[in-house]
Amino acid sequence: MQSNTIRTNAFENAKSRATTSPTIPSPFKWLRDLNAGLIAYFQFKDLSDEQLRNVGITKRQQSKASLRQFMPRDDR
């Protein structure tokens, strides 16, 4: 019974090593993140009044939140 458990663990370890490949850091990660932020910004700005009401915010709060994204931060 114990040998079966050892063999199972060894098989699982070999399986995980076979599927793991080294990751190469992308030099364009910042561009991907910037693009995702830009898409999220425009999707948020395109919400209708009814959709904003469902979320629980007003058009004024939406505008204020959108502008806050580009304001200087105090934590730096």
C-alpha beads as a LAMMPS data file, in Angstrom:
LAMMPS data file: protein, C-alpha beads

76 atoms
75 bonds

1 atom types
1 bond types

-500.0 500.0 xlo xhi
-500.0 500.0 ylo yhi
-500.0 500.0 zlo zhi

Masses

1 110.0

Atoms # bond

1 1 1 0.000 0.000 0.000
2 1 1 2.786 2.403 0.854
3 1 1 4.640 1.727 -2.399
4 1 1 1.508 2.672 -4.322
5 1 1 1.392 6.023 -2.542
6 1 1 5.052 6.700 -3.258
7 1 1 4.629 5.774 -6.902
8 1 1 1.586 8.082 -7.167
9 1 1 3.494 11.000 -5.645
10 1 1 6.447 10.425 -7.936
11 1 1 4.138 10.325 -10.942
12 1 1 2.455 13.576 -9.911
13 1 1 5.825 15.271 -9.391
14 1 1 7.088 14.128 -12.777
15 1 1 3.867 15.285 -14.388
16 1 1 4.140 18.783 -12.927
17 1 1 7.771 19.120 -14.022
18 1 1 6.916 18.089 -17.561
19 1 1 4.227 20.753 -17.936
20 1 1 6.174 23.568 -16.283
21 1 1 8.127 25.757 -18.626
22 1 1 10.258 28.764 -17.786
23 1 1 8.503 32.089 -18.137
24 1 1 10.194 34.916 -19.944
25 1 1 9.265 38.346 -18.615
26 1 1 7.600 40.441 -21.254
27 1 1 9.090 43.873 -21.900
28 1 1 5.618 45.004 -23.027
29 1 1 3.733 44.225 -19.800
30 1 1 3.306 47.931 -19.106
31 1 1 1.746 48.411 -22.538
32 1 1 -0.661 45.511 -21.982
33 1 1 -1.680 46.946 -18.608
34 1 1 -2.106 50.429 -20.051
35 1 1 -4.275 49.078 -22.853
36 1 1 -6.451 47.145 -20.374
37 1 1 -6.878 50.298 -18.278
38 1 1 -7.831 52.342 -21.315
39 1 1 -10.429 49.781 -22.395
40 1 1 -11.900 49.662 -18.876
41 1 1 -12.047 53.477 -18.783
42 1 1 -14.022 53.735 -22.006
43 1 1 -16.348 50.874 -21.059
44 1 1 -17.070 52.667 -17.773
45 1 1 -17.657 55.987 -19.542
46 1 1 -20.053 54.361 -22.041
47 1 1 -22.465 53.112 -19.377
48 1 1 -25.990 54.455 -19.763
49 1 1 -27.896 56.194 -16.969
50 1 1 -29.901 53.032 -16.341
51 1 1 -26.742 50.921 -16.035
52 1 1 -25.225 53.479 -13.665
53 1 1 -28.405 53.406 -11.590
54 1 1 -28.099 49.603 -11.387
55 1 1 -24.546 49.988 -10.113
56 1 1 -25.705 52.613 -7.633
57 1 1 -23.851 55.702 -8.832
58 1 1 -24.865 58.900 -10.590
59 1 1 -23.465 60.441 -13.748
60 1 1 -21.696 63.054 -11.605
61 1 1 -20.008 60.356 -9.499
62 1 1 -18.969 58.591 -12.703
63 1 1 -17.358 61.746 -14.073
64 1 1 -15.609 62.413 -10.768
65 1 1 -14.243 58.844 -10.646
66 1 1 -13.029 59.107 -14.238
67 1 1 -11.216 62.373 -13.600
68 1 1 -9.677 61.028 -10.379
69 1 1 -7.824 58.482 -12.465
70 1 1 -5.692 61.237 -14.003
71 1 1 -5.177 63.390 -10.922
72 1 1 -1.788 63.426 -9.159
73 1 1 -1.591 60.881 -6.360
74 1 1 -0.789 61.858 -2.789
75 1 1 0.899 58.598 -1.845
76 1 1 4.027 59.147 -3.907

Bonds

1 1 1 2
2 1 2 3
3 1 3 4
4 1 4 5
5 1 5 6
6 1 6 7
7 1 7 8
8 1 8 9
9 1 9 10
10 1 10 11
11 1 11 12
12 1 12 13
13 1 13 14
14 1 14 15
15 1 15 16
16 1 16 17
17 1 17 18
18 1 18 19
19 1 19 20
20 1 20 21
21 1 21 22
22 1 22 23
23 1 23 24
24 1 24 25
25 1 25 26
26 1 26 27
27 1 27 28
28 1 28 29
29 1 29 30
30 1 30 31
31 1 31 32
32 1 32 33
33 1 33 34
34 1 34 35
35 1 35 36
36 1 36 37
37 1 37 38
38 1 38 39
39 1 39 40
40 1 40 41
41 1 41 42
42 1 42 43
43 1 43 44
44 1 44 45
45 1 45 46
46 1 46 47
47 1 47 48
48 1 48 49
49 1 49 50
50 1 50 51
51 1 51 52
52 1 52 53
53 1 53 54
54 1 54 55
55 1 55 56
56 1 56 57
57 1 57 58
58 1 58 59
59 1 59 60
60 1 60 61
61 1 61 62
62 1 62 63
63 1 63 64
64 1 64 65
65 1 65 66
66 1 66 67
67 1 67 68
68 1 68 69
69 1 69 70
70 1 70 71
71 1 71 72
72 1 72 73
73 1 73 74
74 1 74 75
75 1 75 76
